[in-house]
């Protein structure tokens, strides 16, 4: 079952809290592309895309789209003051050089150690890995936004990923429709819950063990 618009926006809004002034942030396709719509006006950030934009703004109003201005997923975007354009090779050069402060990606699975599997389900046609491998390795912080479970009810957070990896040991934070987890050398830690979900409910829908933060924040 797909995720409702309200839930997707709730996840994107929580991810937007991680963005600080002056950052260069790369957004993956899917829920991450909603993040710019939830930033406070005062936050100065340059959103980067592999197709060659640094300085993406929120989704344009219907009828105000520019056919030449889109994100890496091909969806229309706006540009902020000071935005710049380059070819894909330069955009990838920025990533590989470590110039991207944070990347916010979708994923199929994440392991308790922060392994990322987000590019292929064997046997299904996909457009390719895109910039996910470079971003996972070179961005200073990697945040994954995804459903807690797949359409069959299986947890997408697991002890070991069963799908081909994009990159090992790279994810710093996972934000799902149920909870927020942090991944560090100490392992997976539950930091926050989205109301009305409980710790027990999250535990039942997580495919590995995790520790629990002392003061869990509940997001209404």
C-alpha positions in Angstrom: 0.0 0.0 0.0 1.3 3.4 -0.9 1.9 6.2 1.6 -0.7 9.0 1.9 0.2 12.6 1.0 -0.2 13.7 4.6 2.3 11.1 5.9 4.8 11.8 3.2 4.7 15.5 4.0 5.1 14.7 7.7 8.3 12.8 7.0 9.6 15.6 4.7 8.8 18.2 7.3 10.8 16.3 10.0 13.7 16.0 7.5 13.6 19.7 6.9 14.5 20.3 10.6 17.9 18.8 9.9 18.8 21.5 7.4 20.9 24.4 8.7 21.7 27.8 7.2 24.4 27.8 4.5 24.2 24.1 3.7 24.4 22.5 0.3 21.8 19.6 0.3 21.1 17.0 -2.3 17.6 15.6 -2.6 16.7 12.2 -4.0 13.5 11.5 -5.8 10.2 10.6 -4.0 9.6 12.0 -0.5 12.9 13.9 -0.4 11.7 16.1 -3.2 9.0 17.5 -0.8 11.5 18.8 1.7 11.9 22.3 0.2 8.1 22.9 0.7 8.7 22.6 4.5 11.6 24.9 5.1 11.2 28.1 7.2 11.5 31.2 5.0 14.6 32.3 7.0 16.6 29.1 6.2 19.2 29.9 3.5 20.1 26.6 1.7 21.2 25.6 -1.8 19.6 22.4 -3.0 21.7 20.5 -5.4 20.7 18.0 -8.1 22.8 15.6 -10.2 21.3 17.0 -13.4 23.1 20.3 -12.7 21.2 22.7 -10.5 22.5 24.2 -7.3 19.7 26.4 -5.8 16.4 24.6 -6.3 13.4 26.2 -4.8 9.9 24.8 -3.9 7.6 23.1 -6.4 6.2 25.8 -8.8 2.5 26.6 -8.7 0.4 24.9 -11.4 0.8 26.8 -14.7 4.1 28.5 -13.5 6.4 25.5 -14.4 9.5 26.1 -16.6 9.9 23.2 -19.0 13.7 23.6 -18.8 13.9 23.5 -15.0 13.5 20.2 -13.3 15.0 18.1 -10.6 17.0 14.8 -11.0 13.6 12.9 -11.1 12.4 15.1 -14.0 9.8 17.0 -11.9 9.4 20.8 -12.3 11.2 22.9 -9.7 11.8 26.6 -9.1 15.1 28.3 -8.6 16.1 30.6 -5.7 18.1 33.8 -6.1 21.8 33.0 -6.7 21.1 29.6 -8.3 23.6 28.2 -10.8 23.5 25.6 -13.5 26.2 23.2 -14.7 26.4 19.9 -16.6 26.1 16.6 -14.9 29.8 16.0 -14.8 30.4 19.1 -12.7 27.4 18.3 -10.5 28.9 14.8 -9.8 32.4 16.5 -9.3 30.8 18.5 -6.5 29.6 15.4 -4.8 32.8 13.4 -5.2 34.9 16.3 -3.9 32.8 16.2 -0.7 31.1 19.6 -1.2 27.6 18.3 -0.4 26.8 18.8 3.3 23.8 16.4 3.4 21.9 14.1 1.1 18.3 13.1 1.7 17.4 9.8 -0.1 14.7 7.3 -0.4 15.5 3.6 0.1 14.2 0.0 -0.3 16.1 -1.3 2.8 18.6 -0.1 5.4 20.5 -2.3 7.7 21.2 -1.7 11.4 24.8 -0.8 10.5 23.6 1.8 8.0 24.1 -0.2 4.8 22.0 1.3 2.1 20.0 -0.7 -0.6 18.1 1.8 -2.7 18.7 1.2 -6.4 17.4 -2.2 -7.6 15.0 -5.0 -7.0 16.5 -7.9 -9.0 14.4 -8.7 -12.1 12.8 -5.3 -12.2 13.7 -2.7 -14.7 15.2 0.5 -13.2 16.7 3.6 -14.8 20.0 3.0 -13.0 21.8 4.0 -9.8 22.0 7.7 -10.5 24.2 9.5 -8.0 23.2 7.4 -5.0 26.6 5.6 -4.7 28.6 8.8 -4.8 26.2 10.7 -2.5 26.1 7.8 0.1 29.9 7.8 0.2 30.7 11.5 0.0 27.9 13.5 1.5 28.8 14.6 5.1 25.4 13.4 6.4 23.1 10.8 4.8 19.4 10.8 5.8 17.0 8.1 4.5 13.2 8.8 4.2 11.0 5.7 3.7 8.1 3.6 4.9 8.8 1.5 8.0 7.5 -1.6 6.1 7.1 -2.7 2.5 3.8 -3.4 0.8 3.9 -7.0 2.2 4.3 -5.7 5.8 8.0 -6.7 6.0 10.3 -4.3 7.8 12.6 -2.2 5.6 15.0 -1.7 8.5 16.8 -5.1 8.9 19.8 -6.8 10.4 21.3 -7.4 7.0 20.0 -6.0 3.7 18.8 -8.7 1.3 18.8 -6.5 -1.8 22.0 -5.4 -3.6 23.8 -2.6 -1.7 24.2 0.9 -3.0 26.8 1.6 -0.3 27.8 0.0 3.0 27.8 1.7 6.4 26.8 5.2 5.2 23.4 6.1 6.6 23.3 8.4 9.6 19.5 8.8 10.2 16.3 7.1 9.1 12.9 8.9 9.2 10.0 6.6 8.5 6.2 7.0 8.8 6.5 5.7 12.4 9.8 6.9 13.9 13.2 8.6 13.7 16.3 6.4 14.1 19.9 7.5 14.5 22.8 5.2 13.4 26.2 5.5 14.9 29.1 3.3 15.9 26.9 2.2 18.8 24.3 0.9 16.4 20.6 1.7 15.8 18.9 4.0 18.2 15.2 5.1 18.3 15.1 8.8 18.9 11.6 10.0 18.1 8.1 8.6 17.5 5.4 9.9 15.2 2.0 9.9 17.1 0.1 7.7 17.6 2.8 5.0 17.2 4.3 3.3 20.3 7.7 1.9 21.0 6.2 -1.6 21.0 4.6 -1.1 17.6 7.9 0.2 16.2 9.7 -2.8 17.7 7.2 -5.2 16.1 7.8 -3.6 12.7 11.6 -3.4 12.8 13.6 -6.3 11.6 16.5 -5.9 14.1 17.1 -4.8 17.7 17.7 -1.1 18.6 18.4 0.9 21.7 16.0 3.6 22.9 16.9 7.3 23.6 16.3 8.4 27.2 14.0 11.3 26.3 12.0 10.2 23.3 10.4 13.0 21.4 6.8 12.4 20.2 5.9 14.3 17.0 2.2 15.1 16.8 
